[in-house]
Amino acid sequence: MRDIRFFDMFAGIGGFRSGLEATGGFKCVGHCEIDKHANKAYNAIYNPQGEYYCDDARTINPKTMPDFDLLCAGFPCQAFSVAGRRLGFLDMRGTLVFEVARIVEERRPPFILLENVLGLLSHDKSRTLETIFSVFVEMGYHLEWCVHNSKHFGVPQDRRRVYIVGFLEQGCAGQVFPLELGDAKNLEQIIPGPQGQRTYQTDGVAPTQCSSSGGWGGKTGLFFIDMNIDPVITDVARCITARQDSGVSNRRGEHSAVLVEDDEPRAVITPGRKTVRQKGRRIKEPNEPMFTITVQDRHGVWHRGRIRKLMPIECWRLQGFTDEQFNRVEATGLKDTHLYKMAGNAVSVPVITSIGDRLKALADEYKIIR
């Protein structure tokens, strides 16, 4: 079987490309990236001389593109992210997924691979996702999707993203997801049935817990969280008051926890802005994965009462890029501001490698690539 040729759309710094090339048996024939800084980084890493290139997806002429078997696209997510205004298709960036559809309709590649933020699933009461799916289904593609967290694929970052694959060959559908996780065995159901009666293998991950399993304590356990603006490092508890959600402070649970000093480093979100949170948290427990790398947030490590910001190279490592790749980009003179932004916009490399393994196996099984 020859290499699977792919086109890298909305390429950024090439998370799709790095992931697929690490799999082996994939060859990039071109890319599209409008951000001049990201494209400068892409060129430094991959040296794509002789490959097709277009800066603006809206101006791509499908008839002039080289042949490809797979179209990859981490289409812009700001229009769907819970961190933004969530304007969806009212935001021009939210309509760029239809540029993907325009090219797919013309070229009809056997495979498509898309990635986006978790907010895409719930945006506009899931009507946005339904619209996107219907466009590709009407073209004859069979789709499957799954949410995967990068922390299960060898990078210590809590990053949940939606991955969507599409096939022209009907037999391929349903054979990619869920991926086999890097640090946990997939949930395996051995006796089907309604919720509460299904039986699972005991050596896999746990099924999703719901409120009917015993309230909030039956879902994830209970945690003490210090809600003060300035958590205090102390070896004794602060004064416990009779009422903690009234009076002058009006902060629920103000004295319910202490931050204990120890020798274990902890992840911190945006050290310079004490009110910033991700999922209600600012500081993680030791050995927990880093907060999700985003464009607007900065990240740090708390250790023995001191906070250090993550360096750009550390953010790139959290997305699965190699030090050699980062060093090539840094040598171009790009500022740290751009390097941080590129990491936040990137696709996690190891997740794409796992998907690439499945796609390559399907292409071989169904004799799709000749």
ABEGO torsion letter per residue (X at the ends): XBBBBBBBBGAEAGAAAAAAAAAEGBBBAEBBBABAAAAAAAAAAAGBBGBBBBABAAABBAAABBBBABBBBBBBAAAABAABAGAEAABAAAAAAAAAAAAAAAAGBABBBBBBBAAAAABGGGAAAAAAAAAAAAAGBBBBBBBBBAAAAGBBBBBBBBBBBBBABAAABGAAOBBBBAABBBBBBABBEBBGABBBBAABBBBBBBAAAGEAAAAAEBBBBBABABBBBBABBBBBBABAABEAAGBBGAAABBBBBBABBBBBBGAABAABBBGGBABBBBGBBBBBBBAABBBBBBBGGBBBBBBAAAAAAAAGBBAAAAAAAAAAGBBAAAAAAAAAABBBAAAAAAAAAAAAAAAAAAGABX
